[in-house]
Amino acid sequence: MTSDGNILEEQLEIPVTPHHDQLEENVDDIVLGNENLMIDSGNETNVNKEVEAVAVGTNIGVDLNQSINDGTSIGDVSDSHGALIPTEPEAEPQGQASLISENLSQQLENERSKVEKALEAISSPPLPPRDTNVGSFTPVPAKSSSPPVPPRNTNVQVSLDQPQLPPRQILNAETLHLKAPHSVVPARPPTNTVSNSSSPAPPILPPRRIEDPLDLAAQKELLASTFKRNMLFYKNEDNSTKNDLDENILILRENFQKISSDQLSEEVSSFWRKTVNDYKQTLLNDIESLHLQLSRGIPSIYRLIVWQLVSYAKSKCFEPIYETYLAQDAPFDVQGFEDQLNVIDNISSANVKSISNVLKSYLLFDSECQFSIDMAYIVNMVLTVCKKEVDAFGLFVRLMQVYDIRSLFLQSAPVISVLCYKFDRLVEESYPEVYNHMVKEGIRSSMFLPSFFTTLFQKYSSIEIQPRIGDIIFLESLDSIMRIPATLLCKAQDQLLKMSFEELLEFLKVGLLDAYIKKETDTQSDSLNNCMDQLLQDAMMEVQITPKTMKKFASEYEEIHRLDNEREEQYKSITEKNLHLQKHVRKLENDYTSLNREHVTIANELVKNRLNIESVLNENNGYKLKILDLKKTLDTEKKKQVSIVYVPNDLKKDLDETIKKNAQVMDENLKLQDKNSELERMVEAINMASNNGTLFEYSNPKNHSLGTGWSGFKKVFK
């Protein structure tokens, strides 16, 4: 026998009918001994078919009489959607038949007529053609205004409806504590494990996806967005650092419990106590109250703990780092810096040395960050809350690196331009008249706001109000302080609209805050601190800033300046190419000048060589004439020798001397011919060098061997 959970594949739900009481008894009679009746489509008796028909007949538009009288099983019937009732083979048909009493048949006959009347009142869709090979069946629920009847057996859930969606999760304090609530997965109906079943199990609906409520809050509230960013910083740390931060968070909460809150109201004390114990829970369930309490300021006795808690600034690793850098030389003039701090009114003289130490340690810790006097205002704000320099160093490090304030002090400092653009867009949407007037006069926030951001408004606020600015920064980020100048513009709107460019710019740089203080103190008898307190409350409650809008403004800035950056890069590349070409042109000019000088020198040498060639040619012609005369004289002498048979001794001696002289003359003639040939070759070489524009290199003809001229040629044939 199978268990009660395997009666049907799908859960069936029986609507109430006029015969509900008796039908319920029939169902109880069928299910006995916590055993199920398993129906086979080919081996069922009529009595078993009647029992199954009573169990499901009240919800489907099927002619039960026809199904019983024709001897067909209930598995042969299909609904209008083509779904089928699952069937299983009969394991013990005789045992099942013994479970049905004889009175049951009579009861079934009586109920059959009543059920038929009830079904006639129900408009059911037409039945599809009967299929004898149907393996399962999913009935169509009957339309009824009566509420469904819960099943008698709690182990068997009966339902004819489609699979139900999972119940909607209720977002409350328990489900939103640390993680996103898990979706409730609907219980999977029991499946038929019989191998010969022809219908697959119904698909299970995927769990309802509920987005992390912290992500939803981070899109609308700066408080949640800053907390999410700090959590991301915490998750990116290694395990040892996480353990250190967790231990210090527990220490902070223990120290918080020891603080006496007699001076505070019960409402404020309980709220901050709840916030410190579970800050995320407060963000998810009571963020509006947190925003309201933040506008009034964190109580001074709780401020340090809250700052260190939300920024993860309490860590043991800061102590050795601070002591190491404190012993080194500062990257700035310490004495001159301290002298400047002593002159500033908003900085206490007792904090001057501590400010110098903290700033020196941080600049050594972060070498990329450039020194600025504006950092002193931020460090002074932290030191007004901290008693120890190492705690102030830890908070300052978190402000600079996690809250990205260090970007204000980098060499390029692009964040200032983005903040100014965000402020312009905020003023444009919140106070369009003021924005249009400023644009008309040519005023942009970048003309008067950079010092406001780099000092976090500490330069313009009193010592008592400075920690209030810190509350806003630590809990809501740097974007939140845009509310303060926006509120000042709103309060001074009437004055601004009457000013021209020069007086408007001067007023925005110097007199904007003074005008607000004067206006408030004239109408009220409040002190300066009360006036500034009211300014912060008005700014926090009246000016709406969301992380989503800030991201949108930043995206707009990037898109607007993308083309400008591309043009600037193109201009830089063209300028570099131009400089390179100018250098190349100068080099070509120098090369041209040197070549021109060489050309003049070669031309002068060519003229001299031509003159020398002319003189050599004239000399050569003279030698040729002398050679011709000598030849004639030699010929005449030879003729005389032939004609005279006998030559006297004296004449013979003269003839021998003449022959020797003739040989010498011939040798000299040959030498002159060689010299003439050499000069001709030199002339040709000079002409060729002149035509080619190259310098002629003269070689000494004495280096040539004697056999290369005419003399050598003729000596071979002697």
C-alpha positions in Angstrom: 0.0 0.0 0.0 1.1 3.5 -0.7 1.0 6.4 1.9 -1.8 8.9 2.1 0.4 11.6 0.4 0.4 9.6 -2.9 -3.4 9.4 -3.6 -3.2 12.0 -6.4 -0.4 13.9 -8.2 -2.1 17.2 -7.8 -3.8 18.7 -4.8 -7.6 18.6 -5.0 -9.9 21.1 -3.4 -13.6 20.1 -3.1 -16.1 23.0 -3.2 -19.2 22.8 -1.0 -22.3 21.4 -2.5 -25.8 20.9 -1.0 -24.9 17.4 -0.1 -21.6 18.2 1.5 -22.3 16.4 4.8 -23.1 13.1 3.2 -20.3 13.3 0.7 -17.8 14.0 3.4 -19.0 10.8 5.2 -18.6 8.9 2.0 -15.0 10.1 1.5 -14.3 9.1 5.1 -15.6 5.6 4.4 -13.5 5.3 1.4 -10.2 6.3 3.1 -9.9 3.7 5.9 -6.9 2.6 7.9 -4.8 5.4 6.5 -4.6 3.4 3.2 -5.3 4.6 -0.4 -7.4 3.1 -3.1 -5.2 2.7 -6.2 -7.2 2.6 -9.5 -6.0 0.8 -12.6 -7.4 1.9 -15.9 -7.9 -1.6 -17.2 -8.7 -3.8 -14.2 -11.3 -1.9 -12.1 -14.7 -3.0 -10.9 -17.8 -0.8 -11.2 -18.0 -0.4 -7.5 -14.4 1.0 -7.3 -15.3 3.4 -10.2 -18.3 4.6 -8.2 -16.1 5.3 -5.2 -13.6 7.3 -7.2 -16.4 9.2 -9.0 -17.9 10.3 -5.7 -14.5 11.6 -4.5 -14.0 13.8 -7.5 -17.4 14.1 -9.2 -18.5 17.2 -7.5 -15.8 19.3 -9.1 -15.8 18.1 -12.8 -18.5 18.2 -15.5 -18.5 14.5 -16.3 -21.4 12.1 -16.7 -20.7 9.7 -13.9 -23.6 7.4 -14.9 -22.1 6.8 -18.3 -18.7 6.2 -16.8 -20.1 3.6 -14.4 -22.7 1.9 -16.6 -20.3 1.6 -19.5 -17.7 -0.1 -17.4 -15.0 2.4 -18.1 -12.6 3.7 -15.5 -12.5 7.2 -14.3 -9.1 7.5 -15.9 -10.8 7.4 -19.4 -12.4 10.8 -18.8 -10.5 14.1 -19.7 -11.4 17.7 -19.2 -11.5 20.6 -21.7 -7.8 21.3 -21.2 -6.6 17.9 -22.1 -5.3 17.2 -18.6 -5.7 13.7 -17.2 -6.3 12.1 -13.8 -3.3 10.1 -12.7 -3.9 6.5 -12.2 -1.9 3.7 -10.5 -2.1 0.0 -10.9 -4.1 -1.9 -8.3 -1.8 -3.6 -5.9 -4.4 -5.6 -3.9 -7.8 -5.4 -5.6 -9.4 -8.0 -3.3 -8.3 -6.1 -0.2 -9.7 -2.9 -1.6 -13.1 -4.4 -2.4 -13.4 -5.8 1.1 -13.1 -2.3 2.5 -16.4 -1.2 0.9 -19.5 -2.0 2.8 -22.8 -3.1 1.2 -24.5 0.1 2.4 -22.2 2.1 0.4 -23.7 1.0 -3.0 -27.1 2.1 -1.9 -25.7 5.4 -0.7 -24.0 5.9 -3.9 -27.2 5.3 -5.9 -29.0 7.9 -3.8 -26.3 10.4 -4.2 -25.9 9.9 -7.9 -29.2 11.5 -8.7 -28.5 14.4 -6.4 -25.0 15.0 -7.9 -26.5 15.0 -11.4 -28.9 17.7 -10.4 -26.1 19.7 -9.0 -24.0 19.2 -12.1 -26.8 20.3 -14.4 -26.7 23.7 -12.7 -23.0 24.0 -13.5 -22.1 25.2 -17.0 -19.2 23.0 -17.8 -17.2 23.1 -21.2 -17.8 20.4 -23.7 -15.9 17.2 -23.2 -13.2 16.1 -25.7 -13.5 12.7 -27.4 -12.9 9.8 -25.0 -9.4 8.3 -25.1 -9.0 4.8 -23.7 -5.2 5.2 -23.3 -5.3 8.1 -21.0 -3.0 7.8 -18.1 -3.8 10.8 -15.9 -6.5 13.4 -15.6 -6.5 16.9 -14.1 -10.1 18.0 -13.4 -11.5 21.5 -14.0 -12.7 23.1 -10.8 -16.4 23.8 -10.7 -17.7 27.3 -10.3 -19.2 27.8 -6.9 -19.7 30.7 -4.7 -19.3 28.6 -1.6 -16.0 28.5 0.2 -13.9 25.4 -0.3 -14.1 22.6 2.2 -10.9 21.7 4.0 -10.0 18.0 3.6 -10.7 15.7 6.5 -7.4 14.0 6.4 -4.6 16.5 7.0 -2.0 14.3 5.3 -3.9 14.5 2.0 -4.3 17.9 0.4 -7.1 17.9 -2.2 -7.3 20.7 -4.8 -8.5 21.0 -8.3 -7.1 24.4 -9.0 -4.0 25.3 -10.9 -0.7 25.4 -8.8 -0.9 28.3 -6.5 1.7 31.1 -6.4 3.8 31.3 -3.3 2.5 33.6 -0.6 3.8 37.1 -0.7 6.6 37.6 1.8 5.8 40.3 4.4 8.7 42.8 4.8 9.2 43.3 8.5 11.9 43.7 11.0 12.5 40.0 11.2 12.8 39.2 7.5 15.0 42.3 6.7 17.5 41.9 9.5 20.7 40.9 7.9 19.9 39.2 4.6 17.3 39.4 1.9 14.3 37.4 3.0 14.1 33.9 1.4 11.2 33.4 -0.9 8.7 30.8 0.3 8.8 27.8 -2.0 5.5 26.1 -2.3 5.2 22.5 -1.2 5.6 20.2 -4.1 2.6 17.9 -4.6 3.3 14.2 -4.3 4.4 12.7 -7.6 3.4 9.4 -9.0 6.4 7.0 -8.9 4.9 4.3 -11.1 7.1 3.7 -14.1 4.2 3.2 -16.6 2.6 6.6 -15.9 2.2 8.5 -19.1 2.0 12.1 -17.6 5.1 13.9 -16.3 5.0 15.7 -12.9 3.6 19.2 -13.1 6.3 22.0 -13.2 7.2 23.7 -10.0 6.9 27.5 -10.1 10.2 29.3 -9.4 10.5 31.0 -6.1 9.3 34.6 -5.9 12.3 36.9 -6.3 12.3 39.6 -3.7 15.0 42.2 -4.2 17.3 43.1 -1.3 15.5 45.9 0.6 18.9 47.5 1.3 19.5 47.9 -2.4 16.1 49.5 -2.8 16.7 51.9 0.1 20.2 52.7 -1.3 18.6 54.1 -4.4 16.4 56.5 -2.5 18.3 57.4 0.6 21.9 58.6 1.1 21.9 57.0 4.5 21.4 53.5 3.0 23.7 54.2 0.1 26.6 55.2 2.4 26.0 52.2 4.6 26.1 49.9 1.6 29.4 51.4 0.4 30.9 51.0 3.9 29.7 47.4 3.9 31.3 46.8 0.6 34.6 48.1 2.0 34.2 45.8 4.9 33.6 42.8 2.7 36.6 43.5 0.6 39.0 43.3 3.6 40.8 40.1 4.4 39.7 37.8 7.2 42.1 39.1 9.8 41.1 42.7 9.3 37.4 41.7 9.4 38.0 39.9 12.7 39.7 43.0 14.1 36.9 45.3 13.0 34.3 42.9 14.4 36.0 42.9 17.8 36.3 46.6 17.9 32.6 47.0 16.9 31.7 44.9 19.9 34.0 47.0 22.1 32.3 50.2 20.8 28.8 48.8 21.6 30.0 47.8 25.1 31.4 51.3 25.6 28.1 52.7 24.4 26.2 50.8 27.0 28.4 52.4 29.7 27.6 56.0 28.7 25.2 57.8 31.0 22.3 59.3 29.1 20.7 61.3 31.9 21.0 64.6 30.1 19.1 63.3 27.0 15.4 62.6 26.6 14.2 59.1 26.8 13.1 59.2 23.1 16.5 60.3 21.8 18.5 58.0 24.1 16.4 54.9 23.2 16.6 55.7 19.5 20.3 56.0 19.3 20.7 53.0 21.6 18.6 51.0 19.1 20.6 52.5 16.2 24.0 51.6 17.6 22.9 48.0 18.5 21.6 47.4 15.0 22.3 50.2 12.5 21.1 48.2 9.5 17.8 47.4 11.2 17.2 51.1 11.8 18.0 51.9 8.1 15.4 49.3 6.9 12.6 50.0 9.3 13.0 53.5 10.7 15.1 55.5 8.2 12.9 58.6 8.4 13.4 58.9 12.1 17.1 58.5 11.6 17.1 61.3 9.0 15.2 63.5 11.4 17.6 62.8 14.3 20.5 63.4 12.0 19.2 66.8 11.1 19.1 67.6 14.8 22.6 66.2 15.3 24.0 63.2 16.9 24.3 63.7 20.7 27.9 64.6 21.6 28.2 61.8 24.1 27.4 59.3 21.3 29.1 61.0 18.3 32.5 59.3 18.4 31.1 55.9 18.8 28.6 56.4 15.9 31.3 57.8 13.6 33.6 54.9 14.3 30.8 52.4 14.1 29.4 53.4 10.7 32.8 54.0 9.1 34.7 51.0 10.5 37.3 53.4 11.8 38.0 51.6 15.0 40.9 49.2 14.3 44.1 48.1 16.1 46.1 48.4 12.9 46.0 52.2 13.0 48.2 52.4 16.1 51.5 51.0 14.7 50.9 52.8 11.4 50.4 56.2 13.2 53.4 55.7 15.5 55.7 54.7 12.6 54.9 57.7 10.5 54.8 60.1 13.4 58.5 59.5 14.0 59.4 60.4 10.4 60.0 63.8 8.9 57.0 65.7 7.6 56.6 66.3 3.8 55.8 70.0 4.5 57.1 72.9 6.7 55.7 72.0 10.1 56.6 75.3 11.8 55.2 77.4 9.0 52.0 75.3 8.9 51.5 75.6 12.7 52.0 79.4 12.4 49.2 79.6 9.8 46.9 77.5 12.0 47.4 79.8 15.0 46.1 82.7 12.9 42.8 80.9 11.9 39.9 81.7 14.2 37.9 78.5 13.7 40.8 76.3 14.8 41.6 75.9 18.5 45.2 76.6 19.5 45.1 73.4 21.6 44.6 71.3 18.5 47.4 72.9 16.4 50.0 70.4 17.3 47.7 67.4 17.0 46.5 68.6 13.6 50.1 68.8 12.4 50.8 65.3 13.7 47.8 63.7 12.1 48.2 65.5 8.8 51.9 64.6 8.7 51.2 60.9 9.3 48.5 60.8 6.7 50.5 62.5 4.0 53.3 60.0 4.6 50.7 57.2 4.6 49.2 58.4 1.3 52.0 59.9 -0.8 49.8 60.6 -3.9 47.7 63.1 -1.9 49.0 66.7 -2.1 49.3 68.9 1.0 46.7 71.6 1.4 45.8 74.0 4.2 42.2 73.0 3.7 42.9 69.6 5.2 43.5 71.2 8.5 39.8 72.2 8.8 38.8 68.5 8.3 41.3 67.2 10.8 40.3 69.9 13.3 36.7 68.8 13.0 37.7 65.2 13.8 39.9 66.2 16.7 37.0 68.2 18.4 35.3 64.8 18.8 38.3 62.5 19.4 40.4 62.6 22.5 43.2 60.5 21.0 45.2 61.4 17.9 45.3 57.8 16.7 41.4 57.7 16.7 41.4 61.0 14.7 44.0 59.4 12.3 41.7 56.4 11.8 38.6 58.6 11.1 40.6 60.8 8.8 41.9 57.8 6.8 38.3 56.5 6.4 37.1 59.9 5.3 39.8 60.3 2.7 39.8 56.8 1.3 36.4 55.2 1.9 34.4 58.4 1.5 36.6 59.5 -1.4 37.5 62.9 -0.1 41.1 62.4 -1.0 40.0 62.9 -4.7 39.6 66.6 -3.8 43.3 66.9 -3.0 44.8 65.0 -6.0 46.7 66.9 -8.6 43.9 66.9 -11.2 41.0 66.9 -8.7 38.2 66.0 -11.2 35.8 65.3 -8.4 35.4 69.0 -7.7 34.2 69.6 -11.2 31.7 66.7 -10.8 30.4 68.1 -7.5 30.0 71.5 -8.9 28.0 70.1 -11.9 25.8 68.1 -9.5 25.2 71.3 -7.5 24.2 73.2 -10.6 21.8 70.5 -11.6 20.4 70.4 -8.1 19.8 74.1 -8.1 18.3 73.9 -11.6 15.7 71.4 -10.5 15.0 72.8 -7.0 15.3 76.6 -7.6 15.0 77.3 -11.4 14.6 81.0 -11.0 17.9 81.3 -9.2 19.6 79.0 -11.6 18.4 80.9 -14.7 19.5 84.2 -13.2 23.0 82.8 -12.5 23.3 81.4 -16.0 22.1 84.6 -17.5 24.8 86.5 -15.6 27.4 83.9 -16.4 27.9 82.5 -12.9 28.8 78.9 -12.4 29.2 77.1 -9.1 32.8 76.3 -9.9 33.5 80.0 -9.3 32.7 79.9 -5.6 32.2 76.3 -4.4 35.6 74.5 -4.6 36.7 75.9 -1.2 33.4 74.9 0.2 33.9 71.3 -0.7 37.6 71.0 0.1 36.9 72.3 3.7 33.6 70.5 4.1 32.0 73.8 5.1 34.3 73.8 8.2 35.9 77.1 7.2 32.5 78.9 7.4 31.1 77.3 10.5 31.8 77.7 14.2 33.6 75.2 16.4 30.3 74.1 18.0 28.7 73.4 14.6 31.6 71.7 12.9 30.8 68.2 14.3 27.3 68.5 13.0 28.8 68.7 9.5 30.8 65.6 10.4 27.6 63.8 11.3 26.2 64.5 7.8 29.4 63.4 6.1 29.9 60.2 8.0 26.3 59.0 7.7 25.2 60.5 4.3 28.5 61.1 2.3 29.9 64.2 0.7 26.9 64.8 -1.6 24.7 65.6 1.4 26.5 68.9 2.2 25.2 70.3 -1.1 22.0 70.9 0.8 23.7 73.7 2.8 24.7 76.1 -0.1 21.4 75.2 -1.9 19.5 76.3 1.2 21.5 79.5 1.4 20.7 80.2 -2.2 17.0 79.6 -1.5 17.0 81.9 1.5 18.8 84.7 -0.4 16.8 84.3 -3.6 15.3 87.8 -3.5 18.7 89.4 -3.2 20.3 87.3 -5.8 17.7 88.1 -8.5 18.5 91.8 -8.2 22.3 91.5 -8.6 24.5 91.7 -11.7 27.6 89.6 -12.4 30.3 91.3 -10.3 28.3 91.9 -7.2 26.6 88.5 -7.6 29.9 86.7 -7.7 31.3 88.7 -4.8 28.1 88.0 -2.8 28.3 84.2 -3.5 32.0 84.0 -2.5 31.8 86.1 0.7 28.4 87.3 1.8 26.1 84.4 1.2 26.3 82.9 4.7 26.6 86.3 6.3 23.4 87.5 4.7 21.6 84.4 6.0 22.9 84.9 9.5 22.0 88.6 9.5 18.6 87.9 8.2 17.9 85.2 10.8 19.3 87.2 13.7 17.3 90.2 12.7 14.0 88.3 12.8 14.8 86.2 15.8 16.8 86.6 19.0 18.8 83.4 18.4 22.6 83.3 18.7 25.0 82.4 16.0 25.1 78.7 16.9 21.3 78.5 17.0 21.2 80.2 13.6 23.6 77.6 12.1 21.7 74.8 13.8 18.5 76.0 12.1 20.3 76.2 8.8 21.4 72.6 9.0 17.9 71.5 10.0 16.4 73.4 7.1 19.0 72.0 4.7 18.4 68.4 5.8 14.6 68.6 5.8 13.9 70.9 2.8 16.4 69.9 0.1 15.8 66.5 -1.3 18.9 64.6 -2.5 18.8 60.9 -3.5 21.7 58.7 -4.7 19.8 57.9 -7.8 19.7 61.6 -8.9 23.3 62.0 -7.9 24.3 59.1 -10.1 22.2 60.5 -12.9 23.9 63.9 -12.6 27.3 62.2 -12.6 26.4 60.3 -15.8 25.3 63.5 -17.4 28.6 65.1 -16.6 30.6 62.2 -18.0 28.5 62.2 -21.2 28.7 66.0 -21.7 32.5 66.1 -21.1 33.2 62.9 -23.1 33.2 64.8 -26.4 35.2 67.6 -24.9 37.8 65.2 -23.6 38.0 63.5 -27.0 38.5 66.9 -28.6 41.1 67.8 -26.1 42.9 64.6 -26.7 42.7 65.1 -30.4 44.1 68.7 -30.0 47.0 67.3 -27.8 47.8 64.7 -30.4 47.8 67.3 -33.2 49.9 69.6 -31.2 52.5 66.9 -30.6 52.5 66.0 -34.3 53.0 69.7 -35.1 55.9 70.0 -32.8 57.5 66.9 -34.2 57.1 68.3 -37.8 58.5 71.6 -36.8 61.6 69.8 -35.4 61.8 67.8 -38.6 61.6 71.0 -40.8 64.4 72.7 -38.7 66.5 69.6 -39.2 65.9 69.7 -43.0 66.8 73.4 -43.1 70.1 72.8 -41.3 70.8 69.9 -43.7 70.0 72.1 -46.7 72.3 74.9 -45.5 75.2 72.4 -45.0 74.6 70.9 -48.4 74.5 74.4 -50.0 77.9 75.2 -48.5 79.4 71.9 -49.7 78.0 72.7 -53.2 79.7 76.1 -53.3 83.0 74.6 -52.2 82.8 71.9 -54.8 82.0 74.5 -57.5 85.1 76.5 -56.6 87.2 73.4 -56.7 85.7 72.5 -60.1 86.7 75.9 -61.6 90.2 75.5 -60.3 90.5 72.1 -61.8 89.2 73.3 -65.1 91.9 76.0 -65.2 94.5 73.4 -64.3 93.2 71.2 -67.1 93.6 74.0 -69.7 97.2 74.6 -68.7 98.0 70.8 -68.8 96.4 70.6 -72.2 98.5 73.4 -73.6 101.6 71.8 -72.2 100.6 68.5 -73.7 100.2 70.1 -77.1 103.7 71.6 -76.9 105.1 68.2 -76.1 103.3 66.6 -79.0 104.8 69.2 -81.4 108.3 68.6 -80.1 107.7 64.8 -80.5 106.7 65.3 -84.1 109.9 67.4 -84.8 112.0 64.7 -83.2 110.4 62.0 -85.3 111.1 64.0 -88.5 114.7 64.5 -87.4 115.0 60.8 -86.7 113.7 59.8 -90.0 116.1 62.0 -91.9 118.9 60.6 -89.9 117.9 57.0 -90.7 117.7 57.8 -94.4 121.2 59.3 -94.3 122.6 56.1 -92.6 121.0 54.0 -95.3 122.3 56.1 -98.1 125.9 56.2 -96.7 127.6 52.9 -96.8 130.7 53.9 -95.1 130.5 56.1 -92.1 133.6 57.6 -90.7 134.5 57.0 -87.0 133.9 60.6 -86.0 130.5 60.5 -87.7 129.7 57.2 -86.1 130.4 58.6 -82.7 128.1 61.5 -83.4 125.5 59.1 -84.7 125.7 57.0 -81.5 125.4 60.1 -79.4 122.4 61.2 -81.5 120.8 57.8 -81.2 121.2 57.9 -77.4 119.8 61.4 -77.3 116.9 60.3 -79.5 116.2 57.4 -77.1 116.2 59.8 -74.2 113.8 62.1 -76.1 111.6 59.1 -76.9 111.5 58.2 -73.2 110.6 61.7 -72.3 107.9 61.7 -75.0 106.5 58.5 -73.6 106.4 59.9 -70.1 104.6 63.0 -71.5 102.1 60.8 -73.2 101.4 58.9 -70.0 101.0 62.2 -68.2 98.7 63.5 -70.8 96.5 60.3 -70.6 96.4 60.7 -66.8 95.3 64.3 -67.1 92.6 63.3 -69.6 91.3 60.6 -67.2 91.4 63.2 -64.4 89.3 65.7 -66.5 86.8 63.0 -67.2 86.6 62.1 -63.5 86.1 65.8 -62.6 83.4 66.2 -65.2 81.6 63.1 -63.9 81.9 64.2 -60.3 80.5 67.7 -61.3 77.6 66.1 -63.1 76.8 63.9 -60.2 77.1 66.7 -57.7 79.8 64.9 -55.6 83.2 66.0 -54.5 86.2 64.9 -56.7 88.9 63.0 -54.8 92.3 63.6 -56.3 94.8 60.7 -56.3 98.5 61.2 -56.9 99.5 59.7 -60.3 102.9 58.8 -58.8 101.2 55.9 -57.0 100.5 54.2 -60.3 102.9 51.7 -61.6 105.1 52.5 -64.5 103.7 49.8 -66.7 100.2 51.3 -66.9 101.1 54.1 -69.5 102.3 54.1 -73.0 105.9 53.7 -71.9 105.2 50.4 -70.3 103.1 49.3 -73.3 106.0 50.0 -75.7 108.7 48.4 -73.5 106.9 45.1 -73.9 107.5 45.1 -77.6 111.1 46.2 -77.6 
